[in-house]
Amino acid sequence: MRQAQSKIVGLEQLKIVVGEHRRQGKQIVLCNGCFDTLHVGHVRYLQGARDQGDILIAAINADDSVRVLKGKDRPILDEQARAQLVAALRCVDYVILFGEANVERLLEEIRPDVHAKGTDYTEDTVPERATAARMGIRVAIVGDPKAHSTRALFENIRKDQDA
């Protein structure tokens, strides 16, 4: 089994390995998220994404984009720690960090067969849906119902501390 660190790649390296996998006839899946403190909902989302193809690429928001999306107190874990945690999961083949608001650029650069999003989205609310449609990338909504979140996890911890 590959070490988690070796699964974390830059864009140019990722494009090369995706090309190799594609020549072998493998289906490429791209999913994305902040993954700030990994929880069961993340794991189920990643496993669901992996079920959509042969190779799973997890795109992880860089620290600055997490702050924009989640607030000034986030992320809890820095981007390298989050990347290593996600890369350590057996269902994930590659991890790439990205700093944009969404993964449209990665969809265009990598050209996966499937773009997987969690159940907090519908096919109509996926931010990258127009790009995916234009490129012929199938959008798949995967994972269990959105009953888990990092925000809720921390709110429960705070409640326990206040009790």
LINVEN-V941323 format. One record per helix or strand. SS is the DSSP state (@ for helix, = for strand). FROM is the first residue (numbers start at 1). TO is the last residue. If there is no record, write none. Layout:
BEGIN
ss:SS from:FROM to:TO
ss:SS from:FROM to:TO
END
This chain:
BEGIN
ss:@ from:4 to:7
ss:= from:8 to:8
ss:@ from:11 to:23
ss:= from:28 to:33
ss:@ from:40 to:50
ss:= from:55 to:61
ss:@ from:63 to:70
ss:@ from:79 to:87
ss:= from:94 to:98
ss:@ from:104 to:110
ss:= from:114 to:118
ss:@ from:129 to:135
ss:= from:138 to:142
ss:@ from:150 to:162
END
